[in-house]
Amino acid sequence: MTGTELLVCVKCRRGMDVPGEGRRPGKVLADRIAADLPEGVTLREVECMSNCDRGCSVALRGPGRWTFVYGNLTEADADIVTHGAALYAAQADGLVPWRERSQHFKRNCIARIPPLDATPEAPE
C-alpha cells in the first residue's frame, strides 16, 4: 500500500465559499480528508484540475497504476474519498473491482488514464 497519491483541487469552489467557513469547498474537502487519510496514501493539494463545471475534483495515482479522476464532490464526501483511496491503494494496478467502488465513484469518474509504463496494444 505505498506510492499512492491523492490529489485534491483546493481551488474548487462551486461558485461560493462554504457558508460559515470562509474557505473554498475544495480546501475544506482536503482538510477533512487529511484528518482520516488511509495508510500508504499521500495527500497533495493542487491549485486547479480544470474540472470546474463538475465540482470539486480528486485524482488517485501511483507508479505502475491507472490514474482515476473523480468529480462532483463536496466537502461532505470526505469519507467516500478516503474509502476509495484505501481501496485504490490496496490494488497493485489501481483497478478497484467495479462492485467494490462507491456509487459516487461509479457515476462520477471523469477520466481513467493508463500507467506511464503501460505497453500499448498492437493494432488489429
C-alpha angles and dihedrals in degrees: 000000000000133000098038118139124195111200117198124189105229094184093064109114109158087226098304147046119262105273111255093006101076089212133102116264091239091058092045089051091051092050092050091048091049090057091062105024114164119242112271094022122113118203117219120186111213130194100230138349094190092238097112096139090060098052127238112000136202134184131205118206143154142162112293091004136111114255119228127196119199129188144179091066127147133194087265091064098071092114091052091052096046092047091049091047091053091050091047093049090053092059118082091213098032093245106133111197110259094239091056096053120098117252088246092056091046092053101036106045106137097183143357111203124190121236117273091243095049115133110238116240116249115248115253 
